[in-house]
Amino acid sequence: FGSTRQFASLFDVKNDPGDDIIIDFTNSRVMDHSAIEAINDLADKYGAAGKKVHLRHLSKNCGDMLAKLHKGGLPPYEIIESDPGTDPVYDVAVRIITGNPGTN
């Protein structure tokens, strides 16, 4: 995402209609851990409001990282709908190296 704040501003937990919220990442790429946490925080808010969040077209790596945030298993309100035929394949950046390569 361009920014986690911008991502969160796309949703209105209290007023979004229905009990099942679908977030489709077809045209998005989760770049780093802050984006994983933004997705998780949003799902937690929907869960607290009694709604389920269906996450579509996340990479397997993203799903694994979301599960790790919950000690290996997602809460019942956070559902990853995987489709190996259409889900993207990429890893989320876990560390960014700054400065000049080769210097300590």
N, C-alpha and C positions, 0 to 999 in steps of 0.2 A: 504494500500500500504506500501511497505517497506519505501518509502520516496516519498514525493510529487514531488521532483525534478526529481527523476527517472521516475515517472509516466508521468510528462510533457515531458520528453525527448523521449518518445515513439511516439510522434506526430510531424508532420511538417505541421503546419496550411497552410502555403503558397503553399506547393507542394503536399499535400494530394489530390489525384484525386477525382473529383466529387463534387457536391454541397450538398450531403447528406452523412454525416459521421456517421457510426454506431460504438458505443463503447459498447461492450458486457462484462458485469461483471460476467458472469457465473462462472469463476474460480477465482474470486476476492471477497474480503470482505472489505467494507468501514468501517474503524475502528474508525475514530474520525472526529472532526470538520475540521481539516486541510485537510483531504482527501475530504470532502464535498466542501471546498473552492477551492481545486485544480481542481475538476471536473467543478465547476462553472466558474473558471477563464479560463479553457480550452474552455468551451462552449462559453464564451464571446469572446474569440479570434476568434473562428470559425465564430461566428455571425458577428463580425466586418469585416471578410473576405467575407461575403455574403453567408456563408454555414450554413446548419442546422445540429444539432447534435442530433442523436437518441440514447438515453441511455436505454440499455436493461438489465434486470435481476438485478435491484437495489431493495433493500427492500423498503417497503412502507415508513418506517421511513426516509430513505435516500431521497426519493422523497419529502416528507413533509419538510425536512430540506432545500433542494434546493429551494423549493417554498418560504420558509420563508426568504431566502436571497434576494428575489425579492419582499418582502412585500406581500406575499400571492399568487403570480402568476408567472409562468415562462415566460420568453420572448419567442417570436414566433420561435426563432432559437434553443431553448433548449427543446427537446421533450422526455418525459419519456414514453417509450412503456412498459406498465405493463401487466403482464400475471400472475394472481393469482395462476395458476396451476404450474408455473415453477419459479416464483420469490422467492428469499430467504426471510426468516422471521428472522430478527434480528434487534436490535436497535444499533445506533451509540453511542459510549461513548461521553458524554458531559462534564464529569468532572473526573479528575484523582486525587485520594487522595494519597498523599505521606506521608512518615513517619510511625510511629507505630500506628496501630488502637487503639483507646481508649485514646490516648493522645491528649491534646489540645495545 
